[in-house]
Amino acid sequence: MGTGGGEGDKSAVLPLEALLALGLDQRTAENALVNSKVTANLAAVIAEVTR
């Protein structure tokens, strides 16, 4: 019953604090974490730009 939508807990990989640090507001960040596709895409983009 996590934020990963039943497809694994993505919040461990991409915590809410990371999204807030990017400038997303609380509601947008929480909604992004609920949607596993959005979470995966955000994590991929963050990984790409932090290389």
C-alpha positions in Angstrom: 0.0 0.0 0.0 2.8 2.4 -0.9 3.0 5.2 -3.4 4.1 2.9 -6.2 0.7 2.0 -7.4 1.3 -1.7 -6.7 4.3 -1.9 -8.9 6.9 -1.6 -6.3 7.7 1.3 -3.9 9.3 3.9 -6.1 9.4 6.4 -3.2 12.5 4.7 -1.9 14.2 5.5 -5.2 12.7 9.0 -5.6 11.7 10.5 -2.2 9.2 13.3 -2.0 11.9 15.6 -0.7 13.8 15.2 -4.0 10.8 16.3 -6.0 10.2 19.3 -3.7 13.9 20.2 -4.0 13.4 20.4 -7.8 10.7 23.0 -7.3 7.6 21.0 -7.6 4.9 22.0 -5.1 3.7 19.5 -2.5 0.5 18.4 -4.4 2.3 17.9 -7.7 5.1 16.0 -6.1 2.7 13.7 -4.3 0.7 13.1 -7.4 3.8 12.3 -9.4 4.8 9.6 -6.8 1.4 8.0 -7.0 1.7 7.6 -10.8 4.4 4.9 -11.3 5.1 5.9 -14.9 5.7 9.5 -14.0 7.9 8.5 -11.1 9.9 6.2 -13.3 10.3 9.0 -15.9 11.3 11.6 -13.4 13.9 9.2 -11.8 15.3 8.5 -15.3 15.6 12.2 -16.1 17.2 13.0 -12.7 19.7 10.1 -13.2 20.5 11.4 -16.7 21.2 15.0 -15.6 23.2 14.0 -12.6 25.8 11.9 -14.5 
